[in-house]
Amino acid sequence: MTRICILFIISFAACVAQTDSLLWKQYVRGGGAQAEKDKGFFGYYRLNRQTPFTFRDLRLFGYGLEKESFIYVRYKSSDRYRTLNKFYRYTTTSYRKNTRAGVQLQYHFNQGLGIFVKEYQQGLVNIEIGHAFDLSDYLNAERKTSYVKSGIYWDHDTARFSTKLEVEHFQQISEIIENNLTRNQYMFVLIIPVNNGISLNLNFEMEDYLNKDQNDASSITFAIGWDGKLKWTL
């Protein structure tokens, strides 16, 4: 838990240290969560800044179920190339603690190249490919796993709602010690604006392991959200 707090502070400092734009947005959500048969409550906070050539995004997410808990901190940064402006480079760092999976602490890192496949007035489609690895503490055993990571992402806005779809594949390339951790990860978000930055949110996430000896994991959250702009003088 201490290391998760330290990562959050470092990532927050990296966010506010940016100088090419003072326009930021923050997102807050709170509501109910369900993972399989367990129900509970969750909270979410996001700090985001975008310019035509940069993207900085910090997220803190957690939920408590009847018997288990999950905490996730993620920081992603990407920079668009100014000449070949359909391409960008990205880096993602995250920590998570998941008692349902027996993971005391998992550090995840991935970086690579992204391509804007389609940009249009209501949204965009982009794909990414790169290298990733996990460093996990399963109770008393530490394990490092490397992957080739690929993903496709689609954001779409309408007058009445917004959607986000993410499909990622992690192909394990390191030695298989106990289980093959090759997996697909899916996320779907539906946001319905209400008024003055208030919205209704539905979020579905799933980890689908290709090795059926490994348990899949999925969750659904329903929330009331709020987003607003920040303007900091740095």
C-alpha positions as CSV (number, residue, x, y, z in Angstrom):
1,M,0.0,0.0,0.0
2,T,2.9,2.4,0.8
3,R,4.4,1.8,-2.6
4,I,1.1,2.5,-4.3
5,C,0.8,5.8,-2.5
6,I,4.4,6.7,-3.5
7,L,3.6,5.9,-7.2
8,F,0.5,8.1,-7.0
9,I,2.6,11.1,-5.6
10,I,5.3,10.7,-8.2
11,S,2.9,10.4,-11.0
12,F,1.0,13.4,-9.7
13,A,4.2,15.4,-9.6
14,A,5.0,14.3,-13.2
15,C,1.6,15.6,-14.3
16,V,1.8,19.0,-12.8
17,A,5.4,19.5,-14.0
18,Q,4.2,19.8,-17.6
19,T,4.5,23.3,-19.0
20,D,3.0,23.3,-22.5
21,S,-0.6,23.6,-21.3
22,L,-2.3,24.7,-18.1
23,L,-5.6,23.2,-19.1
24,W,-6.4,20.1,-17.1
25,K,-9.6,18.0,-16.5
26,Q,-10.5,16.0,-13.4
27,Y,-13.0,13.2,-13.2
28,V,-14.6,11.8,-10.1
29,R,-16.9,8.7,-9.9
30,G,-18.5,6.8,-7.1
31,G,-21.0,3.9,-7.0
32,G,-21.5,0.2,-6.8
33,A,-19.3,-2.6,-8.1
34,Q,-20.0,-6.3,-8.8
35,A,-17.3,-9.0,-9.5
36,E,-18.9,-12.4,-10.1
37,K,-21.2,-12.8,-7.1
38,D,-19.5,-10.3,-4.8
39,K,-20.9,-6.8,-4.5
40,G,-19.5,-3.6,-3.0
41,F,-18.6,0.0,-3.5
42,F,-15.9,1.7,-5.6
43,G,-14.3,5.1,-6.1
44,Y,-12.4,6.6,-9.1
45,Y,-10.3,9.7,-9.7
46,R,-8.7,10.8,-12.9
47,L,-6.5,13.7,-13.8
48,N,-6.0,14.3,-17.6
49,R,-4.3,16.9,-19.8
50,Q,-4.3,16.8,-23.6
51,T,-2.7,19.1,-26.2
52,P,-2.4,18.5,-30.0
53,F,0.9,16.7,-29.4
54,T,0.9,15.4,-25.8
55,F,-1.3,13.2,-23.6
56,R,-0.9,12.9,-19.8
57,D,-3.3,10.7,-17.8
58,L,-3.3,9.7,-14.1
59,R,-5.9,7.3,-12.7
60,L,-6.6,6.0,-9.2
61,F,-9.3,3.3,-8.9
62,G,-10.4,1.0,-6.1
63,Y,-13.3,-1.0,-4.9
64,G,-14.1,-3.0,-1.8
65,L,-16.2,-6.1,-2.0
66,E,-17.8,-8.1,0.8
67,K,-14.6,-10.1,1.4
68,E,-12.0,-8.8,-1.1
69,S,-10.5,-5.5,-2.4
70,F,-8.8,-4.1,-5.4
71,I,-6.6,-1.0,-5.8
72,Y,-5.2,0.3,-9.1
73,V,-2.9,3.3,-9.9
74,R,-2.0,4.0,-13.5
75,Y,0.0,6.8,-15.2
76,K,0.2,7.0,-19.0
77,S,2.0,9.5,-21.2
78,S,2.3,9.8,-24.9
79,D,3.8,12.2,-27.4
80,R,2.7,12.6,-31.0
81,Y,5.4,13.0,-33.7
82,R,5.3,16.4,-35.3
83,T,6.3,15.3,-38.7
84,L,4.7,11.8,-39.0
85,N,1.7,13.0,-36.9
86,K,-0.3,9.8,-37.3
87,F,2.3,8.1,-35.0
88,Y,3.0,8.5,-31.3
89,R,5.1,6.9,-28.7
90,Y,3.7,5.9,-25.3
91,T,4.7,4.7,-21.8
92,T,2.4,3.2,-19.2
93,T,3.2,2.4,-15.6
94,S,0.9,1.0,-13.0
95,Y,0.6,-0.7,-9.6
96,R,-2.3,-2.8,-8.5
97,K,-3.2,-4.9,-5.5
98,N,-5.9,-7.6,-6.0
99,T,-6.7,-9.8,-3.0
100,R,-9.2,-11.8,-5.2
101,A,-6.3,-13.1,-7.3
102,G,-3.9,-13.4,-4.4
103,V,-1.7,-10.6,-5.8
104,Q,-0.2,-8.6,-2.9
105,L,1.4,-6.1,-5.3
106,Q,1.9,-6.1,-9.1
107,Y,4.0,-3.6,-11.0
108,H,3.2,-3.3,-14.7
109,F,5.2,-1.4,-17.4
110,N,4.7,-1.2,-21.2
111,Q,5.9,1.1,-23.9
112,G,5.8,1.2,-27.7
113,L,4.4,2.8,-30.8
114,G,0.8,3.9,-31.5
115,I,-1.0,4.9,-34.7
116,F,-4.1,7.0,-35.2
117,V,-6.0,4.9,-37.7
118,K,-9.0,7.2,-38.0
119,E,-9.8,10.6,-36.5
120,Y,-13.2,12.1,-37.1
121,Q,-15.4,14.8,-35.5
122,Q,-17.1,12.5,-33.0
123,G,-14.0,10.5,-32.0
124,L,-11.0,8.4,-33.0
125,V,-9.6,4.9,-33.5
126,N,-6.0,4.1,-32.6
127,I,-3.9,1.0,-32.3
128,E,-0.8,0.3,-30.2
129,I,2.0,-2.3,-30.2
130,G,4.9,-2.6,-27.8
131,H,6.7,-4.5,-25.1
132,A,5.3,-5.1,-21.6
133,F,6.2,-6.8,-18.4
134,D,4.7,-7.6,-15.0
135,L,6.6,-7.9,-11.7
136,S,4.2,-9.6,-9.3
137,D,4.3,-10.5,-5.6
138,Y,2.1,-13.5,-5.1
139,L,2.1,-13.9,-1.3
140,N,5.7,-15.0,-0.7
141,A,6.8,-15.5,-4.4
142,E,8.0,-12.8,-6.8
143,R,7.5,-13.4,-10.5
144,K,8.5,-11.4,-13.6
145,T,6.6,-12.0,-16.9
146,S,7.3,-10.4,-20.3
147,Y,4.8,-9.9,-23.2
148,V,4.3,-8.5,-26.6
149,K,1.4,-6.1,-26.2
150,S,-1.1,-5.0,-28.9
151,G,-4.3,-3.1,-28.6
152,I,-7.1,-1.3,-30.4
153,Y,-9.0,1.6,-28.9
154,W,-12.2,3.4,-30.0
155,D,-13.6,6.6,-28.5
156,H,-17.0,7.9,-29.8
157,D,-19.1,10.8,-28.8
158,T,-22.8,11.5,-29.6
159,A,-25.1,14.3,-28.5
160,R,-26.7,12.0,-25.8
161,F,-23.8,9.7,-24.7
162,S,-20.2,8.8,-25.1
163,T,-18.6,5.3,-25.4
164,K,-15.1,3.9,-25.0
165,L,-14.0,0.4,-26.1
166,E,-10.5,-1.1,-25.5
167,V,-9.3,-4.5,-26.6
168,E,-5.8,-5.5,-25.6
169,H,-3.8,-8.7,-26.1
170,F,-0.7,-9.7,-24.0
171,Q,1.2,-12.5,-25.6
172,Q,3.7,-14.0,-23.1
173,I,7.2,-14.3,-24.5
174,S,9.1,-15.1,-21.3
175,E,9.6,-18.6,-19.9
176,I,6.4,-20.2,-18.5
177,I,7.1,-21.1,-14.9
178,E,3.6,-22.1,-13.6
179,N,0.9,-20.8,-15.9
180,N,0.8,-19.3,-19.3
181,L,-0.4,-15.7,-18.6
182,T,-1.2,-14.9,-22.2
183,R,-4.5,-13.0,-22.1
184,N,-7.0,-10.6,-23.7
185,Q,-8.2,-7.6,-21.7
186,Y,-11.5,-5.8,-22.6
187,M,-13.0,-2.6,-21.3
188,F,-16.3,-0.9,-22.3
189,V,-17.4,2.4,-20.8
190,L,-20.8,4.1,-21.4
191,I,-21.2,7.7,-20.2
192,I,-24.6,9.5,-20.2
193,P,-24.3,13.3,-19.4
194,V,-27.0,14.7,-17.1
195,N,-26.2,18.3,-16.2
196,N,-23.4,20.6,-15.1
197,G,-20.7,18.0,-15.5
198,I,-22.7,15.3,-13.8
199,S,-23.1,12.0,-15.6
200,L,-24.2,8.4,-15.3
201,N,-21.5,5.8,-15.9
202,L,-21.5,2.1,-16.7
203,N,-18.1,0.3,-16.9
204,F,-17.3,-3.3,-17.8
205,E,-13.8,-4.9,-17.6
206,M,-12.6,-8.4,-18.2
207,E,-9.3,-10.3,-18.2
208,D,-9.7,-13.4,-20.4
209,Y,-6.8,-15.9,-20.0
210,L,-6.2,-18.2,-23.0
211,N,-4.9,-20.8,-20.6
212,K,-8.1,-22.1,-19.0
213,D,-6.2,-23.3,-15.9
214,Q,-5.9,-19.5,-15.0
215,N,-9.1,-17.9,-13.6
216,D,-10.7,-15.2,-15.7
217,A,-11.7,-12.0,-13.9
218,S,-14.4,-9.5,-14.7
219,S,-16.3,-6.6,-13.0
220,I,-19.1,-4.2,-13.6
221,T,-19.5,-0.8,-12.0
222,F,-22.4,1.6,-12.0
223,A,-21.6,5.2,-10.9
224,I,-22.5,8.8,-10.7
225,G,-19.6,10.9,-12.1
226,W,-18.5,14.5,-12.3
227,D,-15.9,16.1,-14.4
228,G,-14.6,19.7,-14.5
229,K,-11.7,21.8,-15.8
230,L,-8.7,22.8,-13.7
231,K,-6.5,25.8,-14.4
232,W,-3.2,25.8,-12.5
233,T,-0.7,28.6,-12.5
234,L,2.7,26.8,-12.3
